[in-house]
Amino acid sequence: RENCSENILSSANRLLLHEGRLMLAESTRLLDVYLFLFNDFLLITKIKRNKKKYGGSDTSLIPVCPSLTPELQSFIREGGFCTVLDQPIPLDRLILKNVEPV
C-alpha cells in the first residue's frame, strides 16, 4: 500500500518475540520464508539469495546485528537478504490452527 510505512517499524514499545525459517505452502509451490513475530504483529519475509559472488572480499567481516539468530546472521554474511512478502499481520487479527502434517 502507498502509505507511511516508516511508522510500521518505529514503535519504541515493539519487542521481537521470535524469529525463524518456515516453508509456506502457496497454492502449487513451497516458498522459503523467514518470520518475525513481534508483540503486535507478524512479519513474513521472503528469503532471497544473492547469486553474485563478491570477488576477493571477505564476507565474514560484514557487520550483522548481534540480536539476530546465528542462522540469519550467517545467511546475511553469505549475501542473502529478506524482502517483505506482504503487509504485517496484526496479532489481534491472526488466527492460529493446528493442522496435521501432509
Residue pairs with C-beta under 8 A, 6 or more apart in sequence:
1 87
8 88
11 40
13 39
14 38
14 39
14 40
15 38
15 39
16 36
16 37
16 38
16 67
17 37
17 38
17 39
18 35
18 37
19 34
19 35
19 36
19 37
19 68
19 69
19 72
20 34
20 35
20 69
20 71
21 32
21 33
21 34
21 35
21 47
21 71
22 33
22 34
22 35
23 30
23 31
23 32
23 33
24 30
24 31
24 32
24 33
24 44
25 31
31 46
31 85
32 46
32 47
33 44
33 45
33 46
33 47
33 85
34 44
34 45
34 46
34 47
34 72
34 82
35 42
35 43
35 44
35 45
36 42
36 43
36 45
37 43
39 91
40 90
40 91
41 88
41 89
41 90
41 91
42 88
42 89
42 91
42 94
43 84
43 88
43 89
44 84
44 85
44 86
44 89
45 82
45 83
45 84
45 85
46 82
46 83
46 84
46 85
47 75
47 80
47 82
48 80
48 81
48 82
48 83
49 78
49 79
49 80
50 78
50 79
50 80
50 81
52 79
53 79
54 79
59 77
59 78
59 79
60 77
62 76
62 77
64 73
64 76
64 77
65 73
66 73
68 76
